Protein backbone atom coordinates (compact mmCIF):
# COMPACT_ATOMS: atom_id res chain seq x y z
CA UNK A 1 0.00 0.00 0.00
CA UNK A 2 1.24 3.50 -0.87
CA UNK A 3 1.20 5.46 2.41
CA UNK A 4 2.44 8.75 1.00
CA UNK A 5 0.01 11.62 1.47
CA UNK A 6 -1.54 13.41 -1.48
CA UNK A 7 -3.49 16.62 -1.96
CA UNK A 8 -6.84 15.11 -0.99
CA UNK A 9 -5.28 13.72 2.22
CA UNK A 10 -4.26 17.24 3.25
CA UNK A 11 -7.75 18.49 2.45
CA UNK A 12 -9.10 15.73 4.71
CA UNK A 13 -6.73 16.90 7.49
CA UNK A 14 -7.78 20.50 6.99
CA UNK A 15 -11.48 19.68 7.27
CA UNK A 16 -11.12 17.31 10.23
CA UNK A 17 -8.81 19.49 12.30
CA UNK A 18 -10.69 22.65 11.35
CA UNK A 19 -13.80 21.11 12.92
CA UNK A 20 -11.75 19.80 15.87
CA UNK A 21 -10.23 23.23 16.58
CA UNK A 22 -13.68 24.83 16.46
CA UNK A 23 -15.11 22.21 18.84
CA UNK A 24 -12.18 22.58 21.27
CA UNK A 25 -12.45 26.38 21.20
CA UNK A 26 -16.20 26.12 21.87
CA UNK A 27 -15.54 23.74 24.79
CA UNK A 28 -12.85 26.06 26.22
CA UNK A 29 -15.26 28.99 25.93
CA UNK A 30 -17.93 27.14 27.89
CA UNK A 31 -15.40 26.28 30.60
CA UNK A 32 -14.10 29.85 30.76
CA UNK A 33 -10.49 28.89 30.03
CA UNK A 34 -7.81 31.56 29.88
CA UNK A 35 -6.64 32.92 26.50
CA UNK A 36 -3.20 31.32 26.91
CA UNK A 37 -4.85 27.89 26.90
CA UNK A 38 -6.41 28.61 23.50
CA UNK A 39 -3.02 29.54 22.02
CA UNK A 40 -1.02 26.73 23.63
CA UNK A 41 -3.27 23.71 24.12
CA UNK A 42 -5.11 23.71 20.78
CA UNK A 43 -2.06 24.24 18.51
CA UNK A 44 -0.11 21.68 20.53
CA UNK A 45 -2.90 19.14 20.15
CA UNK A 46 -3.07 19.71 16.35
CA UNK A 47 0.72 19.70 15.81
CA UNK A 48 1.29 16.56 17.88
CA UNK A 49 -1.63 14.64 16.34
CA UNK A 50 -0.70 15.54 12.76
CA UNK A 51 2.95 14.84 13.54
CA UNK A 52 2.09 11.41 14.93
CA UNK A 53 0.05 10.56 11.84
CA UNK A 54 2.91 11.70 9.58
CA UNK A 55 5.33 9.50 11.54
CA UNK A 56 2.99 6.53 11.19
CA UNK A 57 2.44 7.06 7.46
CA UNK A 58 6.01 7.91 6.44
CA UNK A 59 8.09 5.87 8.86
CA UNK A 60 6.40 3.29 11.09
CA UNK A 61 4.06 1.66 8.55
CA UNK A 62 6.48 1.61 5.58
CA UNK A 63 9.52 0.56 7.63
CA UNK A 64 8.09 -2.01 10.04
CA UNK A 65 4.83 -3.26 8.52
CA UNK A 66 4.83 -2.97 4.72
CA UNK A 67 8.50 -3.69 3.94
CA UNK A 68 9.97 -5.55 6.88
CA UNK A 69 7.00 -7.12 8.76
CA UNK A 70 8.71 -6.24 12.08
CA UNK A 71 5.58 -6.03 14.21
CA UNK A 72 7.41 -5.92 17.57
CA UNK A 73 9.45 -2.92 16.45
CA UNK A 74 6.30 -1.23 15.19
CA UNK A 75 4.48 -1.74 18.52
CA UNK A 76 7.51 -0.59 20.53
CA UNK A 77 7.97 2.66 18.62
CA UNK A 78 4.24 3.33 18.43
CA UNK A 79 3.84 2.98 22.21
CA UNK A 80 6.93 5.09 22.88
CA UNK A 81 5.85 7.89 20.54
CA UNK A 82 2.27 7.91 21.87
CA UNK A 83 3.63 8.12 25.40
CA UNK A 84 5.86 11.08 24.46
CA UNK A 85 2.97 12.81 22.68
CA UNK A 86 0.68 12.35 25.68
CA UNK A 87 3.42 13.56 28.03
CA UNK A 88 4.03 16.74 25.99
CA UNK A 89 0.28 17.50 25.91
CA UNK A 90 0.10 17.03 29.67
CA UNK A 91 3.10 19.33 30.25
CA UNK A 92 1.68 22.05 27.99
CA UNK A 93 -1.76 21.71 29.63
CA UNK A 94 -0.20 21.92 33.07
CA UNK A 95 1.69 25.07 32.13
CA UNK A 96 -1.16 26.82 30.31
CA UNK A 97 -3.56 26.03 33.14
CA UNK A 98 -1.19 27.56 35.70
CA UNK A 99 -1.18 24.41 37.81
CA UNK A 100 1.23 23.69 40.64
CA UNK A 101 4.27 21.79 39.29
CA UNK A 102 4.59 20.02 42.64
CA UNK A 103 1.39 18.17 41.72
CA UNK A 104 2.74 17.07 38.35
CA UNK A 105 3.31 13.30 38.30
CA UNK A 106 4.88 10.86 35.87
CA UNK A 107 4.58 7.15 36.55
CA UNK A 108 3.43 3.92 34.89
CA UNK A 109 -0.24 4.72 35.36
CA UNK A 110 0.23 8.10 33.72
CA UNK A 111 2.08 6.44 30.83
CA UNK A 112 -0.94 4.23 30.22
CA UNK A 113 -3.17 7.31 30.28
CA UNK A 114 -0.86 9.08 27.79
CA UNK A 115 -1.04 6.10 25.43
CA UNK A 116 -4.80 5.90 25.80
CA UNK A 117 -5.40 9.62 25.25
CA UNK A 118 -3.10 9.77 22.21
CA UNK A 119 -4.73 6.68 20.70
CA UNK A 120 -8.14 8.23 21.22
CA UNK A 121 -6.99 11.57 19.80
CA UNK A 122 -5.44 10.25 16.56
CA UNK A 123 -7.63 7.15 16.16
CA UNK A 124 -10.43 8.68 14.08
CA UNK A 125 -8.34 10.79 11.65
CA UNK A 126 -5.77 8.00 11.28
CA UNK A 127 -8.54 5.44 10.66
CA UNK A 128 -10.17 7.73 8.07
CA UNK A 129 -6.83 8.21 6.35
CA UNK A 130 -6.01 4.48 6.29
CA UNK A 131 -9.47 3.67 4.91
CA UNK A 132 -9.06 6.35 2.24
CA UNK A 133 -5.58 5.11 1.26
CA UNK A 134 -6.82 1.51 1.12
CA UNK A 135 -9.69 2.50 -1.18
CA UNK A 136 -7.37 4.54 -3.42
CA UNK A 137 -4.90 1.68 -3.65
CA UNK A 138 -7.69 -0.77 -4.50
CA UNK A 139 -8.90 1.55 -7.27
CA UNK A 140 -5.32 1.91 -8.53
CA UNK A 141 -4.84 -1.86 -8.48
CA UNK A 142 -8.12 -2.35 -10.35
CA UNK A 143 -7.10 0.20 -12.97
CA UNK A 144 -3.69 -1.43 -13.42
CA UNK A 145 -5.31 -4.86 -13.69
CA UNK A 146 -7.82 -3.58 -16.25
CA UNK A 147 -5.04 -1.90 -18.26
CA UNK A 148 -2.94 -5.05 -18.16
CA UNK A 149 -5.96 -7.08 -19.27
CA UNK A 150 -6.61 -4.62 -22.11
CA UNK A 151 -2.97 -4.79 -23.23
CA UNK A 152 -3.00 -8.60 -23.12
CA UNK A 153 -6.17 -8.71 -25.21
CA UNK A 154 -4.69 -6.31 -27.76
CA UNK A 155 -1.56 -8.45 -27.95
CA UNK A 156 -3.62 -11.59 -28.46
CA UNK A 157 -5.73 -9.89 -31.13
CA UNK A 158 -2.58 -8.85 -32.98
CA UNK A 159 -1.45 -12.48 -33.14
CA UNK A 160 -4.50 -13.67 -35.12
CA UNK A 161 -3.79 -15.01 -38.65
CA UNK A 162 -0.20 -13.79 -39.18
CA UNK A 163 -0.10 -15.32 -42.69
CA UNK A 164 -3.63 -14.27 -43.62
CA UNK A 165 -2.67 -11.48 -46.02
CA UNK A 166 0.13 -13.43 -47.68
CA UNK A 167 -2.08 -16.44 -48.46
CA UNK A 168 -4.92 -14.33 -49.85
CA UNK A 169 -2.66 -12.26 -52.06
CA UNK A 170 -1.38 -15.49 -53.63
CA UNK A 171 -4.97 -16.58 -54.29
CA UNK A 172 -5.85 -13.18 -55.73
CA UNK A 173 -2.83 -13.27 -58.02
CA UNK A 174 -4.04 -16.56 -59.47
CA UNK A 175 -7.62 -15.28 -59.89
CA UNK A 176 -6.74 -12.10 -61.77
CA UNK A 177 -5.72 -14.04 -64.88
CA UNK A 178 -8.25 -16.88 -64.64
CA UNK A 179 -11.49 -15.20 -63.44
CA UNK A 180 -11.56 -11.41 -63.42
CA UNK A 181 -15.10 -11.10 -62.05
CA UNK A 182 -14.39 -13.47 -59.18
CA UNK A 183 -11.14 -11.60 -58.52
CA UNK A 184 -13.18 -8.39 -58.10
CA UNK A 185 -15.54 -10.13 -55.67
CA UNK A 186 -12.55 -11.59 -53.85
CA UNK A 187 -10.98 -8.13 -53.47
CA UNK A 188 -14.31 -6.76 -52.21
CA UNK A 189 -14.68 -9.51 -49.58
CA UNK A 190 -11.06 -9.19 -48.55
CA UNK A 191 -11.40 -5.42 -48.14
CA UNK A 192 -14.53 -5.91 -46.00
CA UNK A 193 -12.62 -8.30 -43.75
CA UNK A 194 -9.69 -5.93 -43.35
CA UNK A 195 -11.95 -2.95 -42.77
CA UNK A 196 -13.66 -4.94 -40.02
CA UNK A 197 -10.34 -6.01 -38.48
CA UNK A 198 -9.11 -2.40 -38.47
CA UNK A 199 -12.36 -1.04 -37.01
CA UNK A 200 -12.43 -3.66 -34.25
CA UNK A 201 -8.71 -3.79 -33.46
CA UNK A 202 -9.28 -2.42 -29.95
CA UNK A 203 -12.57 -4.22 -29.25
CA UNK A 204 -12.54 -7.08 -26.76
CA UNK A 205 -15.89 -8.50 -27.89
CA UNK A 206 -18.19 -7.93 -30.85
CA UNK A 207 -21.85 -8.61 -31.54
CA UNK A 208 -22.51 -12.03 -32.99
CA UNK A 209 -24.25 -10.50 -36.02
CA UNK A 210 -21.06 -8.64 -36.97
CA UNK A 211 -18.90 -11.69 -36.36
CA UNK A 212 -21.17 -13.80 -38.57
CA UNK A 213 -20.87 -11.26 -41.38
CA UNK A 214 -17.10 -11.58 -41.05
CA UNK A 215 -17.45 -15.37 -41.04
CA UNK A 216 -19.48 -15.38 -44.26
CA UNK A 217 -16.86 -13.27 -46.01
CA UNK A 218 -14.09 -15.47 -44.65
CA UNK A 219 -15.89 -18.64 -45.82
CA UNK A 220 -16.08 -17.09 -49.31
CA UNK A 221 -12.29 -16.66 -49.29
CA UNK A 222 -11.75 -20.25 -48.17
CA UNK A 223 -14.10 -21.72 -50.77
CA UNK A 224 -12.59 -19.55 -53.50
CA UNK A 225 -9.10 -20.59 -52.52
CA UNK A 226 -9.78 -24.33 -52.07
CA UNK A 227 -12.80 -24.89 -54.33
CA UNK A 228 -15.10 -27.68 -53.15
CA UNK A 229 -12.70 -29.00 -50.53
CA UNK A 230 -14.86 -27.50 -47.77
CA UNK A 231 -18.62 -27.48 -47.21
CA UNK A 232 -19.82 -24.96 -44.61
CA UNK A 233 -23.28 -24.80 -43.02
CA UNK A 234 -24.49 -22.09 -40.62
CA UNK A 235 -27.50 -22.85 -38.40
CA UNK A 236 -29.10 -20.21 -36.17
CA UNK A 237 -31.35 -21.82 -33.56
CA UNK A 238 -31.97 -18.58 -31.66
CA UNK A 239 -32.08 -14.83 -32.22
CA UNK A 240 -28.53 -13.51 -32.27
CA UNK A 241 -29.11 -9.93 -31.18
CA UNK A 242 -27.46 -8.79 -27.92
CA UNK A 243 -25.08 -11.73 -27.98
CA UNK A 244 -21.32 -11.35 -28.11
CA UNK A 245 -18.18 -13.38 -28.74
CA UNK A 246 -14.49 -12.41 -28.58
CA UNK A 247 -13.57 -10.34 -31.61
CA UNK A 248 -12.34 -12.59 -34.43
CA UNK A 249 -13.18 -15.81 -32.55
CA UNK A 250 -15.19 -17.35 -35.41
CA UNK A 251 -12.48 -16.45 -37.91
CA UNK A 252 -9.93 -18.22 -35.71
CA UNK A 253 -12.05 -21.39 -35.63
CA UNK A 254 -12.69 -21.35 -39.38
CA UNK A 255 -9.01 -20.79 -40.03
CA UNK A 256 -8.23 -23.74 -37.78
CA UNK A 257 -10.42 -25.99 -39.95
CA UNK A 258 -8.72 -24.93 -43.20
CA UNK A 259 -5.27 -25.12 -41.64
CA UNK A 260 -5.48 -28.69 -40.33
CA UNK A 261 -7.77 -30.50 -42.77
CA UNK A 262 -7.72 -31.32 -46.49
CA UNK A 263 -10.32 -33.01 -48.63
CA UNK A 264 -9.35 -36.51 -49.79
CA UNK A 265 -10.76 -38.95 -52.32
CA UNK A 266 -13.16 -36.26 -53.55
CA UNK A 267 -14.78 -36.07 -50.12
CA UNK A 268 -15.13 -32.53 -48.81
CA UNK A 269 -14.49 -31.49 -45.21
CA UNK A 270 -17.93 -30.78 -43.78
CA UNK A 271 -18.08 -27.98 -41.24
CA UNK A 272 -21.15 -26.80 -39.34
CA UNK A 273 -21.51 -23.61 -37.36
CA UNK A 274 -24.44 -23.81 -34.94
CA UNK A 275 -25.72 -21.05 -32.68
CA UNK A 276 -27.73 -21.92 -29.58
CA UNK A 277 -28.78 -19.80 -26.62
CA UNK A 278 -25.52 -20.03 -24.68
CA UNK A 279 -23.04 -21.66 -27.05
CA UNK A 280 -21.63 -21.29 -30.52
CA UNK A 281 -20.48 -24.66 -31.84
CA UNK A 282 -18.20 -25.29 -34.81
CA UNK A 283 -17.73 -28.93 -35.76
CA UNK A 284 -15.87 -30.41 -38.72
CA UNK A 285 -15.00 -33.80 -40.11
CA UNK A 286 -11.31 -34.65 -39.94
CA UNK A 287 -8.96 -35.73 -42.68
CA UNK A 288 -6.09 -38.14 -42.28
CA UNK A 289 -3.84 -36.10 -44.56
CA UNK A 290 -1.06 -34.32 -42.72
CA UNK A 291 -0.94 -30.64 -43.69
CA UNK A 292 2.74 -30.24 -42.78
CA UNK A 293 1.90 -27.19 -40.70
CA UNK A 294 2.62 -26.34 -37.13
CA UNK A 295 -0.02 -28.07 -35.05
CA UNK A 296 0.67 -26.52 -31.68
CA UNK A 297 -2.90 -25.16 -31.57
CA UNK A 298 -1.74 -21.58 -31.04
CA UNK A 299 -5.05 -20.14 -32.29
CA UNK A 300 -7.13 -22.25 -29.90
CA UNK A 301 -4.82 -21.58 -26.95
CA UNK A 302 -5.00 -17.90 -27.80
CA UNK A 303 -8.82 -18.07 -27.80
CA UNK A 304 -8.92 -20.01 -24.50
CA UNK A 305 -6.74 -17.41 -22.83
CA UNK A 306 -8.88 -14.56 -24.14
CA UNK A 307 -11.92 -16.21 -22.54
CA UNK A 308 -10.05 -16.32 -19.22
CA UNK A 309 -9.71 -12.55 -19.45
CA UNK A 310 -13.29 -11.94 -20.57
CA UNK A 311 -15.50 -14.51 -18.86
CA UNK A 312 -15.71 -17.12 -16.12
CA UNK A 313 -16.52 -19.71 -18.80
CA UNK A 314 -14.15 -21.34 -21.23
CA UNK A 315 -14.32 -23.09 -24.61
CA UNK A 316 -15.00 -26.81 -24.73
CA UNK A 317 -13.02 -28.91 -27.22
CA UNK A 318 -13.95 -32.44 -28.30
CA UNK A 319 -11.49 -34.31 -30.51
CA UNK A 320 -12.59 -37.73 -31.78
CA UNK A 321 -11.26 -40.02 -34.47
CA UNK A 322 -13.52 -38.57 -37.16
CA UNK A 323 -14.68 -35.17 -35.88
CA UNK A 324 -13.32 -32.08 -34.18
CA UNK A 325 -15.70 -29.82 -32.25
CA UNK A 326 -15.16 -26.50 -30.48
CA UNK A 327 -17.91 -24.91 -28.36
CA UNK A 328 -17.36 -21.31 -27.29
CA UNK A 329 -19.60 -19.58 -24.72
CA UNK A 330 -21.76 -16.74 -25.98
CA UNK A 331 -21.20 -13.65 -23.86
CA UNK A 332 -24.43 -11.89 -22.94
CA UNK A 333 -24.67 -8.10 -22.78
CA UNK A 334 -24.89 -8.13 -18.97
CA UNK A 335 -21.68 -10.18 -18.74
CA UNK A 336 -19.82 -7.78 -21.01
CA UNK A 337 -20.57 -4.85 -18.74
N, C-alpha and C positions, 0 to 999 in steps of 0.2 A: 504494500500500500504506500502511495506517495503521501508523506505527512507534511510536505512543505505547504506553507500558507499562500493563498492567492488573494486576489482583490475582493472576491465575495466573502472570504473568511474574515477579512478586516472589516467589511461592512457589517457582518454578523456580530463581531466584537463591539463595533461602534453602537449598534442598536441595543445589544444586551446590556453593556455597561453604561450606556446613556440612561436606560430605564433604571438600572441599579443605583446609579448616582442620584437620580431624582428621588427614588424611594428612600435611600439612606438620608438624604437631606430633609425629606419630609418627616422621617422618623426623628431625626435630631431636633427638628423644629418643634415637634410635639413634646419632646422631653426637655426642651429649653437648654440645649447644650450651648457651650460657649463657642464663639466664632473660630477660635483656634482649633477646635475639634473638627469643624467643617474642613479646614484647610490642611489638616494633618491626617486625620483618620481616613477620610474618603479617598484622597489621592494615594495614600499608602495601600489601602485595600485594593484599589484598581491596579496599581503598579505591580504589587506582589502577585495578585491573581493572574494578570496577563503574563507576567514574567514566568510564573510557574507553568502556565500552559505552553509558552514558547519553549521552555526547557524540556517539557514532555515531548513536544512535537518535533523539535530539532535535535534533541540529544538522547533522552532516555528511550523513547520508542524505537528510533532508527538503530541506535547502538546496541541495545540489550534485548529487544524483542524481535524486530524485523530481520536484522542481519545475523545476530549472534545467538539468539534464543537463550540468553543468560538471565533467567527469571529471578534468581537470587540477587544478582547485582541490581536489577531493575527495582526490586522491592526495597533493597537497602537504601539506594539513593533516593527513591521516592519518599520513604519514611523520613530520611534525614532532611531532605529539602522541605517537606511539609512541616516538620518540627521547627526548622529555622524560620519559615514564613510565619507560622503561628506565633513564634517567640517575638519576632520583629513587630507584628501587629499588636501584641500585648504590651511591648515596651512603649510603642508610639501612643497607644491608648492610655497607658498609665501616665505618660508625660503630658499629653494634651488634656487629660482630665484633672491634672494637678493633684494626683494622689500621692500619698506618703510612700516614699521608696522603701521605707522600713517594712512595709506590708507586702512588698513585691516578693514573690516566691518562684522558685524554679526547681521542680522535682519531677519524679517519674509520672505522677498523676497529672501534672501540668503538661508534660510532654504528650501524654495521651489526648489531653484536651486540645493541644495545638494541632495534632494530627487530625483529630475529628473535625475541628472548626475549619481547617484548611480544605479538607476533603469536601466538607459541606459547601464551602465557598466556591470552589472551582468545579465541583461535580457537574452542575447543570451546564455551564458553558462548555466545559471539556467534553461532556457527553454529546451535546449538540454538534460540536465541531467534529468529533469522531464519526458520528452518524452521517454528517454531511460529506466528510472525506470518503467514507465507505461507499456511499451512494455514487459520488463522482467517479471513484475508481471502478465501480461496477459498470457504470455507463461507458467509461473509457474502454474497459475490457470488452464490453459488448460491441462497441464501435470497431475496435481492432479486430475482433473475431469476425464481424460482418465484412470488414474490408478484406481480411485474409481469405474468407470464403469467396468473396466476389473475384479476387485476383486468381484464386485456384480455378474457379469456373471459367474465367476468361482464358486461362492457360489451357484448360481442357478443351474448350471450344476451338482454340487455335490449332489443336492437334488433329482435328477431324479431317479425313481424306487428304493427306499431304500430296498424293499423286493424282488427285481428281482432275485438275486442269490439264496436266500432261496427257493423261489417257484420252480425255475428250478432244483435245486438239488433234491427236493422231486420228481419231475417228472422223472428225470434221474434214481433215485433209483428204481422207479417202473418199468422203461423200461429195466433195466439191466437183470432182471429175465424173463420178458415176451417177449422181442423182442431185441435180442442182436444187430442185424444189425441196427435197428432204433436207438438204444441207441448210437451206434458209430456215426451215422449221426447227432444225437442230440448234442453229445459232440462237433462234428466238427462245427456245426452252432453256438453253444454257445460260442466256443472259438473265432470264427470270430467276433461275436458281442463284446466280451470283448476286443479283440485286437483293434477293431475299437474305442471302448469307451476310451481305454487307449491312443491310438494314437491321438485322437481328444479332449483330456481332457482340453486343453487350447485354443481350437478353438472356436471362437464366432459363425461363420457360416461355413457350409460345402456345397460342390456342391451337387445339387439335385441327380445326378447319384449315388454318394456315399451313400446318405441318403436312396435312394430307395433300394440299395443293402442291407443296414442294415434292412430296412423294410421287405424285402423278407425273410431274415433269421429270423426276429422276428415273422413274420406270421407263418413260419414253426414251431417255438416253441409253439405258441398259438394253432395251429391246432393239433399238437402232444399231447399237454397237454389236450385239451378239445374235441378232436375228430371232429365230424361234427357239433358242436354247432355254429361254425362261418364259414361264406362263404365270402371270400375276393376277390374283383376284382380291378385291377389296370388299369386305362385308361390314356394313354398319348396322348393328343390332339396336342401337340407341341413338338419341339425338346427341350431337357432338358439340353443341354450344356450351360455353362456360366450362370446358374441360381443357386441361393443359398437359403437355409433356415437355421434357427437357428439349431445348432448341436443337434441332438437327438429329434427334434420337431416331426417328424413322429412317432418315437417310443412312445413318450408321448401320442400322439393321439390314436395310436393303443392300448396302454396299458389302456387308458381311456375306450375304447370300451369293452375290456375283463373284466375290473374291475367292470363296472356298468350294464352289461347286461348278461343274461343267456338265452339259448334256452329253449323253453317251448312247450309242446305238439308236440315234434318232429320237430318243426319249427326253423330252424337255424337263427341266427342273421346275416343279410346281410349287409356287409360293402363295400362301394366303395371308392376308392381313385382315384381322377380325377385331372389331371394336365392340366391347361390352361396357357395362356400366362403370366398372372399376378397373378394367384391364384392357390393354391393347396387346394382341397376340399376333406374332409373325411366325409362321411355321413353313418349313420347306423340306422337300425330299432331298436326300443326300446322294451325291455321286461317289463312286469309288475311285475316280480319277484324281490323282494328286495334282494340285495346281502349281506346285513348286514355288509357293509364296510363304512368307513368314506366317506361321499359324499360332503366334503367341496370344491371339485374342485381345490385342491392344484396344480395339474399338469397343469390345464388350466390357473390358475392365474399366476403360474410361467412362463408359455409360454407368456402370455399377457405382463407381466412385462419385459421379455427379449426383446420383440418387441419394447417396449418403449425405451430401451437402444440402440437398433440397427437401428430403422427405424422410419419414421414419420407416418407409417401406423400401423394398429393393426388388430388382428384376428377378424373375424365376427362369432358369434355363433347364431345358430337358433335352438331353442328347441320347438318342437311341440309334440302333443299327441303321435304320432307314430314314429317320426324320430328325430334324433339329428345330426346336421350338424355343422362342424367347417371349416371355410375358413381362411387359413393363407396366407398373402402376400408373393409372391416370390421376393426375393431380387436380383436385377440385379447386375452385376459386378461393374458398375459405382457407385451404391449406396453403395456397400461394401467399396469402397475406399474413 
